Amino acid sequence: MIDHPVLSDDERTPPQAVAEAAQKGLTLRAIHRRGGTEVGVRRAHQLIAQSPLSDRDIKSMYSYFARHAVDKRGRHWADPAKPSAGYIAWHLWGGEPARAWIDDLRARLRDVGA
């Protein structure tokens, strides 16, 4: 699969805030021993490495955020003493900075039919 040229490698590279949110997710997961799946852990490592994402990665992340936005209404979301598993997972995927960044990239890909 070839990535669409509408997005440059620089635009596909996770911003620092996304990498920091993913690192926070890994830290919370280690402390609380829960939150996220192995897929989420792999995504966190990918975001922390700040390697450019493929079209497939962008679409996958967009879908994750769309499916899991409802988790934000859950009990203990962002509770510093006992954050919910959903909160931890959300951060593994780059948190709010990633959601905003991915929404923009996905919209641009959709505009060109990718």
C-alpha positions in Angstrom: 0.0 0.0 0.0 1.4 3.4 -1.0 0.6 6.4 1.2 -1.1 9.3 -0.4 1.3 12.2 -1.2 -1.1 14.8 0.0 0.6 14.4 3.4 4.3 15.0 3.8 6.5 12.9 6.1 6.7 16.0 8.4 3.0 16.2 8.6 2.7 12.4 9.4 5.3 12.7 12.2 3.7 12.7 15.6 4.1 16.1 17.3 6.0 16.3 20.6 2.7 16.7 22.6 1.5 13.4 21.1 4.7 11.6 22.1 4.5 13.0 25.6 0.8 11.9 26.0 1.8 8.4 24.9 4.6 8.3 27.4 2.2 9.4 30.1 0.0 6.4 29.1 2.9 4.0 29.4 3.8 5.4 32.8 0.2 5.2 34.1 -0.1 1.7 32.8 3.1 0.7 34.7 1.9 2.3 37.9 -1.7 1.1 37.9 -1.1 -2.2 36.1 -4.0 -1.8 33.8 -5.3 0.2 30.9 -5.0 -0.5 27.2 -4.1 -3.5 25.1 -0.9 -4.7 23.6 -2.0 -2.9 20.4 -2.2 0.3 22.5 1.2 -0.3 23.9 2.7 -0.8 20.5 0.9 2.4 19.3 2.4 4.3 22.2 5.9 3.2 21.3 5.3 4.2 17.7 4.2 7.6 18.7 7.0 8.1 21.2 9.5 7.2 18.4 7.9 10.0 16.3 8.2 8.0 13.1 5.9 9.1 10.3 2.5 7.3 10.3 1.1 5.5 7.3 -2.4 6.2 5.9 -3.5 2.9 7.5 -2.1 4.1 10.9 -4.0 7.4 10.6 -7.2 5.7 9.7 -6.8 3.2 12.6 -6.1 6.0 15.1 -9.1 8.0 13.8 -11.3 5.0 14.3 -9.9 4.4 17.8 -10.7 7.9 18.9 -14.2 7.8 17.4 -15.0 4.4 19.1 -13.6 5.4 22.5 -14.7 9.0 23.0 -17.6 7.6 25.1 -15.0 6.3 27.6 -14.5 9.9 28.7 -17.9 9.8 30.5 -16.7 6.8 32.5 -16.1 6.7 36.2 -12.7 7.9 37.4 -11.7 9.4 34.0 -8.6 11.5 34.8 -8.8 10.7 38.6 -5.2 11.3 39.6 -5.4 8.6 42.3 -7.2 6.0 40.3 -7.5 6.9 36.6 -9.8 4.7 34.6 -8.5 2.0 32.3 -10.0 4.0 29.4 -8.1 7.1 30.4 -4.8 5.2 30.4 -5.6 3.6 27.0 -6.6 7.0 25.6 -3.1 8.3 26.5 -1.4 5.3 25.0 -3.0 6.4 21.7 -1.6 9.9 22.2 -4.5 11.5 24.1 -6.2 14.8 23.1 -3.2 16.1 21.2 -3.3 13.0 19.0 -7.0 13.2 18.5 -6.8 16.8 17.2 -3.8 16.0 15.0 -5.3 12.8 13.6 -8.7 14.4 12.9 -7.0 16.9 10.7 -4.9 14.3 8.8 -7.9 12.0 8.3 -10.0 14.9 6.9 -7.2 15.7 4.4 -7.0 12.1 3.3 -10.7 11.9 3.0 -10.7 15.1 0.8 -8.6 13.3 -1.8 -10.5 10.0 -1.6 -7.9 8.1 0.4 
